[in-house]
């Protein structure tokens, strides 16, 4: 088994090489906490990788969610009983008929 000092050296070398390539190691505090747990030997590298994969997946899901949230945010500016469809319906009521005939 690799001791903590050796694991720290491994991580520091990997971090240095990644930064030199222009692809720095993820600075997410949660990920770095997991790295520290790996360094202390509290879990193996496959557990670290698995946790990181889940973190990346969670981030990707969060990036896709804002599109749905925009609709919720825009609806939050309307009175409680109104939705986008209510607004469309209201606007449609003010439009002249499509036949072009005047009601006058």
C-alpha positions as CSV (number, residue, x, y, z in Angstrom):
1,X,0.0,0.0,0.0
2,X,1.2,3.5,-0.8
3,X,1.7,5.8,2.2
4,X,0.2,9.3,2.5
5,X,3.5,11.1,1.6
6,X,3.8,9.1,-1.6
7,X,0.2,9.8,-2.5
8,X,0.7,13.5,-1.9
9,X,3.8,13.5,-4.2
10,X,1.8,11.7,-6.9
11,X,-1.0,14.2,-6.7
12,X,1.4,17.2,-6.7
13,X,3.2,15.8,-9.8
14,X,-0.1,15.2,-11.6
15,X,-1.3,18.7,-10.8
16,X,2.0,20.2,-11.9
17,X,2.0,18.3,-15.2
18,X,-1.7,19.2,-15.9
19,X,-1.1,22.9,-15.3
20,X,2.0,22.8,-17.6
21,X,-0.3,21.3,-20.3
22,X,-2.8,24.0,-19.8
23,X,-5.4,21.6,-18.3
24,X,-5.3,22.3,-14.6
25,X,-6.8,19.8,-12.1
26,X,-10.4,20.6,-11.1
27,X,-10.4,23.1,-8.2
28,X,-13.8,22.1,-6.9
29,X,-13.6,22.1,-3.1
30,X,-15.6,18.9,-2.9
31,X,-13.3,17.1,-5.3
32,X,-10.2,18.4,-3.5
33,X,-11.6,17.1,-0.2
34,X,-12.0,13.7,-1.8
35,X,-8.3,13.9,-3.0
36,X,-7.3,14.6,0.6
37,X,-9.3,11.5,1.7
38,X,-7.5,9.5,-1.0
39,X,-4.1,10.8,0.1
40,X,-4.9,9.8,3.7
41,X,-5.8,6.3,2.4
42,X,-9.5,6.5,3.3
43,X,-10.5,5.2,-0.1
44,X,-8.8,3.9,-3.2
45,X,-8.3,5.7,-6.5
46,X,-11.2,4.0,-8.2
47,X,-13.5,5.4,-5.5
48,X,-12.1,8.9,-6.1
49,X,-12.6,8.5,-9.9
50,X,-16.2,7.3,-9.3
51,X,-17.0,10.2,-7.1
52,X,-15.5,12.6,-9.6
53,X,-17.5,11.1,-12.5
54,X,-20.7,11.7,-10.5
55,X,-19.7,15.3,-9.8
56,X,-19.1,15.9,-13.5
57,X,-22.4,14.3,-14.4
58,X,-24.2,16.5,-11.8
59,X,-22.6,19.6,-13.2
60,X,-23.7,18.7,-16.7
61,X,-27.3,18.2,-15.5
62,X,-27.2,21.6,-13.7
63,X,-26.0,23.3,-16.9
64,X,-29.0,21.8,-18.8
65,X,-31.5,22.9,-16.2
66,X,-31.4,26.7,-16.6
67,X,-33.3,26.5,-19.8
68,X,-36.3,25.1,-18.0
69,X,-35.7,27.5,-15.1
70,X,-35.9,30.5,-17.4
71,X,-39.6,29.7,-18.1
72,X,-40.2,29.4,-14.3
73,X,-38.5,32.7,-13.7
74,X,-40.4,34.5,-16.4
75,X,-43.7,33.1,-15.0
76,X,-42.7,34.3,-11.6
77,X,-43.0,37.9,-12.8
78,X,-46.6,37.4,-13.7
79,X,-49.5,37.7,-11.3
80,X,-50.2,34.3,-9.6
81,X,-53.1,33.4,-11.8
82,X,-51.4,34.2,-15.1
83,X,-49.2,32.0,-17.2
84,X,-47.6,32.6,-20.6
85,X,-50.7,31.1,-22.2
86,X,-53.0,33.5,-20.3
87,X,-50.9,36.4,-21.7
88,X,-51.1,35.0,-25.2
89,X,-54.8,34.6,-24.9
90,X,-55.2,38.2,-23.6
91,X,-53.1,39.6,-26.4
92,X,-55.1,37.6,-28.9
93,X,-58.3,39.2,-27.7
94,X,-57.1,42.6,-28.6
95,X,-56.2,41.7,-32.1
96,X,-58.5,42.5,-35.0
97,X,-60.2,39.6,-36.6
98,X,-58.2,37.8,-39.2
99,X,-60.8,38.4,-41.9
100,X,-59.7,42.0,-42.1
101,X,-63.3,43.2,-41.7
102,X,-63.9,46.1,-39.4
103,X,-66.3,45.9,-36.5
104,X,-67.3,49.6,-37.1
